[in-house]
Amino acid sequence: MVRSANLRLLGEANHKLGDEAAALAAVDQAVAINRTLVAAYPDDPALPRKLAMSLWYRAILQRAGHDEAAAMFSIGEATDLARALRVRSNGDATSLQLLSTVGEVQAQLLGDLGRHAQAFAMSDEVIAAHRRMVALAGDTAGARRSMATALTTSGGNFYIGGARDRACAAWREALALFEGNRNVGEGDRTKLMPRLRGAIAQCTAGAKVTVFDDL
């Protein structure tokens, strides 16, 4: 298990250095090791979680390399594992966090492929997971911030798919969550929140939303 985690970290390091082939090779090894461990120890819930995370990162690399078909295969398996873990753990916060993490990437990939109805459904599932995490955490600032960032991303998915009203609503809710945090971080206050306000203004006016183009 330690080796597979180290391989994923190696993949991340190589990705940051621009060596995509080495990054993907390392993560492929992590996936293979985790898949073997899941088969060998089916009763250990930590192992499918590790497999899902290695598949999630592989999908990110594959998407960056414009191999959408491979990325969809990886993230699809990761999402299936996350959903199964949610059932297995009775929807605890850890399983919900995993589902929201992998589901966000799957929604973006579905949008890339023009499968917008499916992207919207996945975004809804991600947002629902965050709402549940907020409830489980007792409405803490950290859980609310995570939900706000998910709503920001989901708003982009809705906008790209032509659902302008849904995008506006998601961005408004995200901004309200940020504004309700008395200890909002500097990056959120000076970068993300002004962009959200700009996106809401453009979206409400019926104009093209451009404030996230460089992200």
VENUR-V882060 format. One record per pair of residues at least 6 apart in sequence whose C-alpha atoms are under 8 Angstrom apart, sorted by the first residue. I is the first residue (numbers start at 0). GAP is how many residues later the second one is. D is the distance in whole Angstrom. If there is no record, write none. Layout:
((I,GAP,D) (I,GAP,D))
This chain:
((0,32,8) (0,33,7) (2,27,8) (3,25,7) (3,26,4) (3,27,8) (3,29,6) (3,30,7) (4,25,7) (6,19,5) (6,20,6) (6,22,7) (6,23,6) (7,18,6) (7,19,5) (7,22,6) (7,46,7) (7,49,8) (9,13,7) (9,16,7) (9,17,8) (10,11,7) (10,12,4) (10,13,6) (10,14,8) (10,15,5) (10,16,6) (11,11,6) (12,10,7) (13,6,7) (13,8,6) (13,9,5) (14,7,8) (14,8,5) (14,46,8) (19,41,7) (19,45,8) (22,38,8) (23,34,7) (23,37,7) (23,38,8) (26,27,7) (26,30,8) (26,31,6) (27,30,7) (29,24,6) (30,20,6) (30,23,6) (30,24,6) (33,13,7) (33,14,8) (33,16,7) (33,17,5) (33,20,8) (34,13,8) (34,16,6) (36,10,7) (37,6,8) (37,9,6) (37,10,6) (37,13,8) (40,6,8) (44,40,7) (47,33,6) (47,37,8) (48,32,7) (48,33,7) (48,36,8) (48,49,8) (50,27,7) (51,25,7) (51,26,4) (51,27,7) (51,29,6) (51,30,7) (51,50,8) (52,25,7) (52,45,8) (52,49,8) (54,19,5) (54,20,6) (54,22,7) (54,23,6) (55,18,7) (55,19,6) (55,22,6) (55,46,6) (55,49,8) (57,13,7) (57,16,7) (58,11,7) (58,12,4) (58,13,7) (58,14,8) (58,15,5) (58,16,6) (59,11,7) (59,45,8) (60,10,8) (61,6,7) (61,8,7) (61,9,5) (62,8,6) (62,46,8) (67,41,7) (67,45,8) (70,38,8) (71,34,7) (71,37,7) (71,38,8) (74,27,7) (74,28,8) (74,30,7) (74,31,6) (75,30,7) (77,24,7) (78,20,6) (78,23,6) (78,24,6) (78,27,8) (81,13,7) (81,14,8) (81,16,6) (81,17,5) (81,20,8) (82,12,8) (82,16,7) (84,6,8) (84,10,6) (85,6,7) (85,9,5) (85,10,6) (85,13,8) (88,6,7) (92,40,6) (92,43,7) (95,33,6) (95,34,7) (95,36,8) (95,37,7) (96,32,7) (96,33,8) (96,36,8) (98,27,7) (98,30,7) (99,25,8) (99,26,5) (99,27,8) (99,29,6) (99,30,7) (102,19,6) (102,20,7) (102,22,8) (102,23,6) (103,18,7) (103,19,7) (103,22,7) (103,46,8) (103,49,8) (103,50,8) (105,13,7) (105,16,7) (106,11,7) (106,12,4) (106,13,7) (106,15,5) (106,16,6) (106,50,7) (107,11,7) (107,49,7) (108,10,8) (109,6,6) (109,8,7) (109,9,5) (110,8,6) (110,46,7) (110,49,7) (110,50,7) (113,47,8) (115,41,8) (115,42,8) (115,45,5) (116,44,8) (118,38,7) (119,34,8) (119,37,7) (119,38,6) (122,31,6) (122,34,8) (125,24,8) (126,20,7) (126,23,7) (126,24,7) (129,13,8) (129,16,7) (129,17,5) (129,20,8) (130,16,7) (132,10,7) (133,6,7) (133,9,5) (133,10,6) (133,13,8) (136,6,7) (140,40,6) (143,33,6) (143,34,8) (144,32,7) (144,33,7) (144,36,8) (146,27,7) (147,25,7) (147,26,4) (147,27,7) (147,29,6) (147,30,7) (148,25,7) (150,19,5) (150,20,6) (150,22,7) (150,23,6) (151,18,7) (151,19,6) (151,22,6) (151,44,8) (153,13,7) (153,16,7) (154,11,7) (154,12,4) (154,13,7) (154,14,8) (154,15,5) (154,16,6) (155,11,6) (156,10,8) (157,6,7) (157,8,6) (157,9,5) (158,7,8) (158,8,5) (163,39,7) (166,36,8) (167,31,8) (167,32,6) (167,35,6) (167,36,7) (170,25,6) (170,28,8) (170,29,6) (171,24,8) (171,28,7) (174,18,6) (174,21,6) (174,22,7) (177,6,7) (177,10,8) (177,15,7) (194,16,6) (194,17,7) (195,15,8) (197,13,6) (198,10,6) (198,11,7) (198,12,6) (198,13,8) (201,6,6) (201,7,5) (202,6,6))
